Amino acid sequence: MHSGTLSIGIIGAGIMGERLLGAILDQSPALVTVSGVWDPAPSAMARMATTFPQVPRLADPAAIIAASDCVYIASPPAFHLDHARAALAAGKSVFCEKPLAVDVEDARAFVAEAGNRGAVNFPFASSLAVATLMDWIAQGAVGTASRITIEVAFATWPRSWQAEAAAWLDGRQQGGFTREVVSHFLFLSRRLFGPLHGLTASAAFPEPGQSERSIEATLMAGEIPVALRGSVGTTPKDDHNIWMLEGDRGAVRLCDWSFAERRRPDGTWERAADALSQVEARPIALRRQIEGVVRLTRGEAHHLATLTEALNVQEIVEAILADGARAAG
């Protein structure tokens, strides 16, 4: 069991790696430090040198693993499990971006191997807005839950701020909004109501070689029906999403990642008084994620997404996309 200051190494210096790195630097050095960062792209390493000159830029993934107590894996999905297995073999803990892998069978094998030494970055596990929803549900705002509705829409895919990663984010093997965005809302459904199962789905791939442009699905989260719809080119917004839970006494929803709302008797929606925008809420969620990573590495109970939860989400996501790929021929 680890004690004392935790050192986290970062593999992958894209948007997600940079966000967590900045969040670590905002924490007390007595709690957590950055052991180093590595990315195969010289341009990414040059950006790290400019933005975070105080952070060691190490030579390769092996150097990151050797220098760290926990390894944060923010590389493209095809490389996740190679890095994760190497870190676990070295006795380190792993905090990994989703999805676990590009191959479901490989992900299943990894989860069976890894035990409780890893967790996956689903920020809703650390979200204050989700905590508000859970409080409202516990207080009876919904009553007996009857259904979940998930809606996501994008002006373009990838989103404007993801242009540098478009090569893989818009590919069929690793990319698409179902893996990148819908997975978060599937995780939330599973975390609150239980394993995901009973899927019926369709997905459209109108552009050869590129990721999906629309999906529709029904499934179950535990005993609660889930209806899911996603599309590209149907909103002027970079990113629009709603997760809604309805029951016999009312409804609650999460809008655009960070706004918790509950339905009034007249059908209008009331936003939480302390609601924060995504930009305001992100640093708080990142801090709570880091606290969870510390607990994970110390062998203590934590709130982060477990490997089992992440695998279940990946199984559903890949089944949605596989159904669409078969239909596309």
N, C-alpha and C positions, 0 to 999 in steps of 0.2 A: 504493500500500500504506500502511495506517495504522500509525503508530508512536506511542508515548507513551500517556498515559492515554486510555482508551476511554470515550466518553459514550454511554449507552444511554437512549433515550427509550421510554416505555411508552404504547401506545394500548390502552386497556381497563383499568379499575380494578376488575375483579371479583376473584374468589378467586385466579386464576392470576396476574394482573397484580400483585396485592398480594404474593403469595409471592415472585415474582422481584424485586420492588422491595426487599423486606426483605432478601433474600439479597445484592443488590448493595450495600446499605448496610453489610452485615457484612464486605465485602471491603475491601482496602486502597484508599484513594482514589488512590493512585499507579497502580493497575491499572485501576480502572473507577469511574465515577461515574454518577449518574442525572441526565440533562439535564432531564427533566420528565415529567409524567404528564397524560393527558387521557382523559376519558370523557364521553359525551354526557349521562349522567344526573347532575343536580345533587346527588342524594343520594350518589352515589359520590364525586364531587369533594369534598363536605363531609366524607365519611369520611376521604378522603386528607388533608384539611387538619387533621383531628384526630389521625389516627394517624401521619402523616409530615409534620409542619409544615415541616420543613427542605427538602422536595422541591418544586420549582417546579410549579405547576399551570398549564399552558399553555392557550391559547385554543381550539385546534383541532388536527386531525392535521397540517396543514401546518406549524404552529409546532413540533410535536414533531419532525417530519422535519428541519426546518431546523436545529434545535438539537443533533441527534444524529449520531454516527458509525454507530450501528446502531439499528434500530427493532425493538422487541419488540411483536408484534401479538397481543393477547389479547382482541380484540373477538369478538362472535359470528361464526360462520363465514361468513355471507352478506357480511360486510364485509372479510374477510381480503385478498382480492386487490386491491381498490381501494387499500387502504393499502399493500400490498406493492409494487404497481406504481408508486405515487407515490414511495415510498422509493427504489426502484431507479432510477427516472428522475432522482432527485436525487443519485445516486451513493452512496447509503448501502447498507449491508448489512441483511439482514432475518432475524430469528429469529421464526418464526411458530408460533402454536398450530395443532394439527391440528383438523379436516381443512383442506387448503389452500383449498378452496372448496366451495360447495354444488352446483356443476356440474362434472362430470368433464371435459368437453371444455374448459371454461375453465381448469381446473387443468392439463390437458395443454399448452395454449397458453402458460400462464404458465411452466411448467417449461422449455419450449423457449426462452422469452425470457430467463429469469433466469440461465442458466449456473450458475456455482458461487458466486453472491453471496448465497445464502440457505440456511437450514437450518430444520428443523422440530422442535418441542419434543416429542420422545418420550423421557421420562426414563430408560427402560431403557438408552438409549445411555450413560448416566452412572451406572448403578446398581452399587453394590458387590455386591449379591446376584447380579446377572447376571454380574459379573466372576468371582464364585466358581463359578457354574455353568460358565462357559467354562473355568475352570482345571480343574475336575473332568472335563469332557468331553475336554480336551486330554490329561489324565493317563490316559485310558482307562476312566473309570468307567462309561461307557455302551457302549463298544465300537463296533460298527457300528450307527449309528442306524437305527431302523426306523419310528418313528412319533412324532408329536406329538399330544397331547391338550390342548385348551383348554376349561375350564369356567368360566363366570361366572354369578353369581346375586346378586339384590338383593332386599331386603325390599320396597322401593318404588322407583319411578323417577319423577322424579329422586331422588337420595339426600337424606337429611335436611339435609345441610349445603349443598345446592345450591338450596334453596327460592327464593332471590331470583332465580335465573335460570330458573325453571321454565317461563316463557312460551316460551322457545325450546328449552330442553333436553328438553321433552316434546313438541315439534312434529315433524311429519314432514319438514319441509324441512331443518332444521339439527340436530335433537336425536336422542335415543335412545341406549341403552347400547352399541349396536354401534359407532357413531361415537366415543362418548366413552371407552369402556373396552376393548371387544374390539380396537379398532385398535392399542392398545399391544401386545397379545400377538401380533397378526399382524405388527407391526413386528419384534418379537423373533424370530419364526420366520424372517422374511425376512433379518434381519441375520445370523443364524447359518447359514442353509442356502440362501439364494438366492431369486430372484424367485417371487412367489406366482402360481399359475395353476391351471387345471383345476377351476374351482369348480362345485359342485352345491350348491344351498342352498334353504332355505325360511325364511320369517319370518311371524309372526302379528301382526296389527294389530287386536285385538278391540275397541278403543275408537276410535270415529270421530274423525279429526283428530289423534289422538295417536300417539306413537311406538310402536315394536314392543314386544311383551311376551315374545316368545320367538323364538329362531332355532336352526336346525341347519344345519350345512354340512360338506362335505368338500372339500378342495383339496390342492394340493401346495406345499411350500416347497422350491424346487429339485427334488430327487428324493425328498423325504421326505413321506409322506402326513400330512395334518393333519385331525383330527376336532374339530369345534367345536360347543359347545352353550352357550346362554345363556338366562336366564329371569328374570322379575320375579315376586315373591311366593312364591318357593320356599325362602326362607331367612329366619330372623329377623335376620340381620346386614345392616347397611347395604350391605355390599360383601363378597362372597366370590369368590375366584378362584384357579385352579390352572392353571399351564402345566407340562406334563410331557413329557419326552423319554425314550423307551425305546429300548433296543438289545439286542444279543445278550449283553452282559455286565452289564447293569444299567439303572438308571433314575435320573434326577435331576428335580427339580421346583422351581418357584417358587410359593410359597403366599402369598396375600394381599399381593401386591406386593413383599414384602421378605424373605421367609424362604426361603433356599436349603436344600434337603434332598436327600439321596441315599438310595436304597433299599439296605438291608442284605440279605445273603443270605437271612435268614429272612423277608423281606417287610416288615419294619417300616422306618420312616423315621428317619434321623439328620439332625438340623438342624445347620447350620454352627455351629461353636463361637463365632464372632464375629458371629452374626446379630443384626441390629438390627430393632426395630419400624419400621413405616412412619414414625411420628413422629420417631424417632431418625435414620432413614436419610435423610429428605427433605433436611435442610440440607446433608448431604454431597453428595448428587446435585445440588442446586442450585448449590453451589460449583463442582462439576465442569462443569455446564452453562455457567456464566458463563465459566469458563476456555476452554471450547470456543468460545463466542461471541467472545471476544477473538481467538482464533486465526483464526476465520472472517473477522473484519473485517480482520485483518492479512494476509489472503491465504495463511495457512499451513494445513497439513493439520490436520484436526480430527476428533473422534469423533462429532459430532452427527449426527442423522438427516439424510440428504441429501434434496433435493427429489425426486430420482428414487425413493428408497425410500418417501417419503411419498405420492407419486403412486400407486405400485403398491398400497400399503395402501388408499388411498382408492378405487381402482378396484374392489378386492375388496369393501370395505365397501358401496359403493353398489350393486354387483351383488347382494349378499345382500338388501339392503333393497328393491331394485327387483323382485326375484323375489317377495318377500312382498307388495308393493303391488299387483302384477298379480293375484296370487291373491285378494287382498282385494277386487278390483274397484274 
